[in-house]
Amino acid sequence: MQDPQPDFQPLAGAPETLAPGLRRIVAPNASPMTYRGTNTYLVGRRGLAVIDPGPMLEAHLDAILAAVTLGQRITHILVTHAHLDHSPLARPLSEATGAPVLAFGDAASGRSEAMQALAESGMVGGGEGVDAGFAPDQCLADGARVAGDGWQLEALHTPGHFGNHLSFAWDDMLFSGDVVMGWASSLVSPPDGDLTAFMTSLSRLAERRWSRFHPGHGAPVDAPAERLSDLRDHRLMREAQILSALGSGASDATSLAARIYTDTPAALLPAATRNVLAHLLDLQASGRARVLTALSEKAMFEVT
């Protein structure tokens, strides 16, 4: 598989200045799902906001604390969503600095009624990489503003990749977490992921004019409007492929993923299968497909 961002080669643990009052530290958790690792952002000049402290790695905690120079202190810890590569270090960092942890809510917050019903039924698994014990000190509602020493961030509820996902607007820039990345499209894995909500979040972000996105993984996105359009078109393309395949007969997510994601490495096929399941559930919700068996990862679907 070709490297999507070959020029993005950050040194894990080393703070890098991206703009005045903005630094990035990449965690040492590179993988097929996290790319080079999780991006942790430090916003501010004296009183600092940390966005996405990252995974439970002592080396990364040490790197964040070492980036706090003389005259600086961490005053806020913001979390985009409760996945294990983004949120676990929030509590140790809070204990080390006294700064509160702010997020939309716990790991189950922000789910649609349909996804909550799936989670409670147990018929559709998931929860890949969920930080189930995550709980913020303060919950941020959609549109809430968090102000610090010379900076202000606006919380935007952008579910789809995860129910409690927040993006944070900083003037005309956006910390987009995992809802918009440049190196790959987002995993949407029910019941924590919700394709209907994901498409709504893309449309909502497209209503504003942005200069740059700073994502949870990978390099900055310097053409946000184009990237949002590309992500929407990509999902519509996948939807068309799934409907076309179902036109040949009923099938399940695993079989459909194998037929459609022909260039995807084997290690990423389980994630692709979860994306297909998300599409099937979205098609069912809109009346364009129906499930023929008990709802599960192996459920059979057909077009209506």
BELMOQUI-V968444 format. One record per pair of residues at least 4 apart in sequence whose ideal C-beta (glycine too) atoms are under 7 Angstrom apart, sorted by the first residue. I is the first residue (numbers start at 1). J is the second residue. If there is no record, write none. Layout:
I&J / I&J
This chain:
1&265 / 4&183 / 4&184 / 5&182 / 5&183 / 5&218 / 5&219 / 8&36 / 8&218 / 8&219 / 10&16 / 10&26 / 10&36 / 12&26 / 12&27 / 12&28 / 12&37 / 13&25 / 13&28 / 13&59 / 13&60 / 13&63 / 15&23 / 15&25 / 15&67 / 16&23 / 16&24 / 17&23 / 18&22 / 18&23 / 18&24 / 18&220 / 21&43 / 21&44 / 21&45 / 21&151 / 22&41 / 22&43 / 23&42 / 23&67 / 24&39 / 24&40 / 24&41 / 25&40 / 25&63 / 25&64 / 25&67 / 26&36 / 26&37 / 26&39 / 27&37 / 27&38 / 27&40 / 27&54 / 27&55 / 27&57 / 27&60 / 28&37 / 28&57 / 28&59 / 28&60 / 29&34 / 29&37 / 29&38 / 29&55 / 29&57 / 29&85 / 30&34 / 30&35 / 30&36 / 30&37 / 32&267 / 32&268 / 33&271 / 34&38 / 34&85 / 34&217 / 35&183 / 35&217 / 35&218 / 38&52 / 38&54 / 38&55 / 38&85 / 38&86 / 38&216 / 38&217 / 39&52 / 39&215 / 39&216 / 39&217 / 40&50 / 40&52 / 40&53 / 40&54 / 40&64 / 41&51 / 41&52 / 41&175 / 41&214 / 42&48 / 42&50 / 42&67 / 43&48 / 43&49 / 43&51 / 43&151 / 43&170 / 44&48 / 44&49 / 44&148 / 44&149 / 44&150 / 44&151 / 45&150 / 46&71 / 46&72 / 46&149 / 47&73 / 47&75 / 47&148 / 47&149 / 48&68 / 48&72 / 48&73 / 48&74 / 48&75 / 49&75 / 49&76 / 49&78 / 49&148 / 49&151 / 49&153 / 50&64 / 50&74 / 50&77 / 50&93 / 51&78 / 51&168 / 51&175 / 52&79 / 52&80 / 52&86 / 52&216 / 53&64 / 53&77 / 53&89 / 53&90 / 53&93 / 54&60 / 54&85 / 54&86 / 54&89 / 55&60 / 55&84 / 55&85 / 55&88 / 55&89 / 56&88 / 56&89 / 57&61 / 58&62 / 59&63 / 60&64 / 60&89 / 61&65 / 61&89 / 61&92 / 61&93 / 62&66 / 63&67 / 64&93 / 65&96 / 68&72 / 68&73 / 68&74 / 73&97 / 74&97 / 74&99 / 75&99 / 75&148 / 75&149 / 76&99 / 76&100 / 76&102 / 76&146 / 76&148 / 77&90 / 77&93 / 77&94 / 77&99 / 77&100 / 77&101 / 77&102 / 78&102 / 78&146 / 78&153 / 78&168 / 79&86 / 79&87 / 79&90 / 79&101 / 79&103 / 79&136 / 80&86 / 80&165 / 80&166 / 80&167 / 80&177 / 80&178 / 80&216 / 81&86 / 81&161 / 81&162 / 81&164 / 81&165 / 81&177 / 81&178 / 82&87 / 82&106 / 82&107 / 82&130 / 82&131 / 82&134 / 82&162 / 82&164 / 83&87 / 83&129 / 83&130 / 83&131 / 83&162 / 84&88 / 84&129 / 84&131 / 85&129 / 86&216 / 87&131 / 87&134 / 88&131 / 89&93 / 90&94 / 90&101 / 91&95 / 91&101 / 92&96 / 93&97 / 94&99 / 94&100 / 94&101 / 100&137 / 100&138 / 101&136 / 101&137 / 102&136 / 102&137 / 102&138 / 102&140 / 102&146 / 103&136 / 103&139 / 103&140 / 103&164 / 103&166 / 104&109 / 104&110 / 104&139 / 104&140 / 104&157 / 104&164 / 104&166 / 105&109 / 105&110 / 105&136 / 105&139 / 105&164 / 106&134 / 106&135 / 107&130 / 107&131 / 107&132 / 107&134 / 107&164 / 109&163 / 109&164 / 110&157 / 110&159 / 110&163 / 110&164 / 111&115 / 111&116 / 111&119 / 111&163 / 111&191 / 112&116 / 112&194 / 112&197 / 113&117 / 114&118 / 114&285 / 115&119 / 115&163 / 115&190 / 115&191 / 115&194 / 116&120 / 117&121 / 118&123 / 118&124 / 118&190 / 118&191 / 119&191 / 123&294 / 123&295 / 123&296 / 124&190 / 124&191 / 124&295 / 124&296 / 124&297 / 125&297 / 126&189 / 126&190 / 126&191 / 126&192 / 127&192 / 128&189 / 130&192 / 140&144 / 140&146 / 140&155 / 140&166 / 142&155 / 142&156 / 142&157 / 143&154 / 143&155 / 144&155 / 145&152 / 145&154 / 146&153 / 146&155 / 147&152 / 151&170 / 153&168 / 153&169 / 153&170 / 154&168 / 154&169 / 155&166 / 155&168 / 156&166 / 156&167 / 156&169 / 157&166 / 158&165 / 158&166 / 158&167 / 158&179 / 158&201 / 158&205 / 159&163 / 159&165 / 159&194 / 159&197 / 159&201 / 160&165 / 160&179 / 160&188 / 160&193 / 160&194 / 160&197 / 160&198 / 160&201 / 161&165 / 161&178 / 161&179 / 161&186 / 161&187 / 161&188 / 161&193 / 161&198 / 162&192 / 162&193 / 163&192 / 163&194 / 165&177 / 165&179 / 167&174 / 167&175 / 167&176 / 167&177 / 167&179 / 168&175 / 169&174 / 170&175 / 172&209 / 172&210 / 172&211 / 173&210 / 173&211 / 173&212 / 173&214 / 174&210 / 174&213 / 175&214 / 176&180 / 176&213 / 176&214 / 176&215 / 177&216 / 178&186 / 178&216 / 179&186 / 179&201 / 180&205 / 180&213 / 180&215 / 180&221 / 180&227 / 180&228 / 180&231 / 181&186 / 181&215 / 181&216 / 181&217 / 181&218 / 182&215 / 182&218 / 182&219 / 182&221 / 182&227 / 183&217 / 183&218 / 185&231 / 185&234 / 186&198 / 187&193 / 187&271 / 187&274 / 187&275 / 188&193 / 188&194 / 188&195 / 188&198 / 188&275 / 188&278 / 189&193 / 189&274 / 189&278 / 190&194 / 190&277 / 190&278 / 190&281 / 193&278 / 194&198 / 195&199 / 195&278 / 195&279 / 195&281 / 195&282 / 196&200 / 196&282 / 196&285 / 197&201 / 198&202 / 199&203 / 199&232 / 199&235 / 200&204 / 201&205 / 202&206 / 202&228 / 202&231 / 202&232 / 205&228 / 206&225 / 206&228 / 210&224 / 212&220 / 212&221 / 212&222 / 212&224 / 213&220 / 213&221 / 213&224 / 214&220 / 215&221 / 221&227 / 223&227 / 224&228 / 225&229 / 226&230 / 227&231 / 228&232 / 229&233 / 230&234 / 231&235 / 232&236 / 233&237 / 234&238 / 235&239 / 236&240 / 237&241 / 238&242 / 238&279 / 239&243 / 239&279 / 240&244 / 241&245 / 241&260 / 242&246 / 242&256 / 242&260 / 242&276 / 242&279 / 242&280 / 243&247 / 243&288 / 243&303 / 245&251 / 245&256 / 245&259 / 245&260 / 246&251 / 246&289 / 246&301 / 246&302 / 246&303 / 247&303 / 250&292 / 250&300 / 250&301 / 250&302 / 251&255 / 251&256 / 251&300 / 251&301 / 252&256 / 252&298 / 252&299 / 252&300 / 253&257 / 253&273 / 253&276 / 253&277 / 253&280 / 253&297 / 254&258 / 254&273 / 254&298 / 255&259 / 256&260 / 256&276 / 257&261 / 257&269 / 257&272 / 257&273 / 257&276 / 261&269 / 261&272 / 264&268 / 264&269 / 264&272 / 268&272 / 269&273 / 270&274 / 271&275 / 272&276 / 273&277 / 274&278 / 275&279 / 276&280 / 277&281 / 277&297 / 278&282 / 279&283 / 280&284 / 280&289 / 280&301 / 281&285 / 282&286 / 283&288 / 283&289 / 284&289 / 284&290 / 284&291 / 287&304 / 288&303 / 288&304 / 289&301 / 289&302 / 289&303 / 289&304 / 290&301 / 290&302 / 290&304 / 291&295 / 291&299 / 291&301 / 292&300 / 292&301 / 292&302 / 293&299 / 293&300 / 294&299 / 295&299
